[in-house]
Amino acid sequence: MRKTIFVLVVLLLVSQVGVGMSGVIDDTVAVVNDQPITAVDLFKTMRFYSIDNPKKAINQAIEDELVAQRAKKINLTINNNEYAKLKKEFITKKRLKSLERIGLKQSDLEKFIKLQMLKRKIISYVVRGNIMVDNNQIKKYYLENKKRFETGELIHLYKIAFDYNISNENAQKQNASTWLENIQSGKLDFNDAAAILDYGNFDMGWINPSGLYPAFYKIIKKMKIGEVYGLVKTKTQFLIIKLAGRKNKRVLPLADVGERIKSILINRSISQSFARWMSTLKQYSSISIYEK
C-alpha cells in the first residue's frame, strides 16, 4: 500500500542549496518500507545527482532506497574488484575537494557509487534479458532520425611548420619559402620534404574545419585537393599546408551507424522497462512522504 502526503518540508531544502549540510535539519521526510529517509539524505541526493527540485530529489531518494532493498532481498552483491576499480577511477582528489565544497564526504560518494552498481545489476537481473532489437527497428529509427547521423564537412590536412622568434623571423621565413618553392615546383614531394626535415607529425588527419581560425579556413576553402599553399604565418610559426582530401556534409549510411542505433534502442528500452518495473515496485511498497 502506498500512502502519499504532499511534502512541504522538502521545499525548505531549496534555500539550503548554497550552504553546507550543517544547515539542514535531520528530520524524516519519507519512509520506504519502514526505512526512513531524512532531510540530510535528501540533501545528499540533491547534491550527488545535481537535482534542484526537491520533489524530484525525494522521488530519486525513494527509488534509490527501493533499489537497495530489492538488491538485498534477492541477494545481489557487488564484486569487490569491480568496485575498487570504479572507486579508484571516480574518487579522485579533485572530485573529493569539489564534494567537500558542496557538503559531501568520501563516504557519501562511496554509498552512491554502490547504489549505481546495484542499479546496474538490478537492471541486468530484471530487465536486460527481455530486451530484443531487430533490424526493422534499427532501420525505422534510422529513417526517422537521419539528421542525427549527418556529418559536417571534413578536411584532410598536411602541414610543415617552421618555428620562429623575434631574432630569427626573417631567416626562418626565407628557409620556409625555399622549401615551399621546392615542393610547389615538384622538386620535392610534400611527404619527402617532411621526412628530410624530420617533421614526423605532418599528417593532421581528418578534421572539422569549424575549429580552425576563420582566416585559415578561408584559405583552405579555396584550395583544391592536392594543392600546396604557403606561407601561412601564425604568432610563432610559418606553415606550409597541403589539402590531402575533402569530405562534404553527408548522412552516414545505415551500415556505419547500425550498431550505434542498436545501442540507443537497447538503452531506451532498458530505461522504459526499468521505469515500469520501478512503478510496479512502488505500487506494492509502503511509501509515506511526510508533510511538516
Protein Blocks (a to p, Z undefined) as FASTA:
>chain_A
ZZddddfklmmmmmmmmpcfklpccddfbdeehiacdfklmmmmmmmnopablklmmmmm
mmmmmmmmmmmmnopacdfklmmmmmmmmmcfklmmmmmmnopafklmmmmmmmmmmmmm
mmmmmmmmmpccdfklmmmmmmmmmmmmcccdddddddddddddfklmmmmmmmmmmmmm
mmmnopacfklmmmmnopaklpgbjadfklpcfklmmmmmmpcehiacdddddfkbccdd
ddfbdcddddddfklmmmmmmmmmmmmmmmmmmmmmmmmmmmmpccddddZZ
